[in-house]
């Protein structure tokens, strides 16, 4: 289970959690499989290979559910899962793949060629391959039903485009697999290591999981405890070897992944250290992660009305908003209504919740999960 925790209850929507913290003074924590992780000794690396652990987990999922759906983009995470099922010839009932198509899209993040490759090369003709457009406004409308969408207790909040784990996807998969037990397998998540007091610690970042929060049908493949511990130790070993080559210093509170350069090659090297395979097209994963940082940011001009965006790199949102599109209007008005809560914005600024000086509600302070000591 992944969720935020405040005042003794779990909340999936970070803005609901912030709103409650503002009203009550309660502390927000990020819960990421704490109960499951607490059952294990994180200082001891599993003796099995990462592929042995992943294969065992894939077989367990096949035995647990009547239907399996794989959420696949061709990036390092999803393609590694695909390769595990392929190697073991474990049947996948449906593969769901989204592409960026149409005007104003970042095609390199989710190219249509990946879906074409999948149709040509998938080994099992009985698998249903479902392809959808990430910029399908009709799908997005199921998440953004009106301007009150932002108060729903779901974590899918940041992007105007369709998210592969949102309400529309859940409703579609329910139709496809009605009457059966089923899950959607998602590639969450690479380990985030931090160096403290001479030892490495494993943790996870809350905002990474927002698209999956509140959707109980998701199986977070790489957070099965044995896989999570194994890949954490692999990264620890990888960063230590990297520092021997680069000669870079290791400082208190250094992040392991930050030691690799933020380039396609650097990202690939970090992913390899986690036990990930090569993505289908080199550079796709970097484009996806870089796009998450650089695109789809919506900053509001608090001094005018809801129609005035202070800044957005999402050209499609700009166009739809100027044309009076209902979903674009509801999307922006939801954020605007949130910012107009009297005293809320000032409380967030006073308590350091904005990571940038522009007080952008989609660029908030990091909330980390419980840490687990991996040793030196």
Buried (B, 14 or more C-beta within 10 A) or exposed (E): EBBBBBBEEBBBBBBBBBBBBBEEEBEBBBBBBBEEBEEBEBBEBBEBEBBEBBBBBBBEBBEEBEBBBBBBBBBBBBBBBBBBBBEBEBEBBBBBBBBBBEEBBBEBBBBBEBBEBBEEEBEEEEBEBBBBBBBBBEBBBBBBEEBEBBBBEBBBBBBBBBBBBBBBBBEBBEEBBEEEEBBBBBBBBBBBBBBEEEEBBBBBBBBBBBBBBBBEBBBBBBBBBBBBBBBBBBBBEBBBEBBEEEEEEEEEEBEBBEBBEEEBEBBBBBBBBBBBBBBBBEBBBBBBBBBBEEBBBBBBEBEEEBBEBBEBBBEBBBEBBEEEBEBBBBBBBBBBBBBEBEEBBEBBEEEEBBEEEEBBBBBBEEBBBBBBBBEE
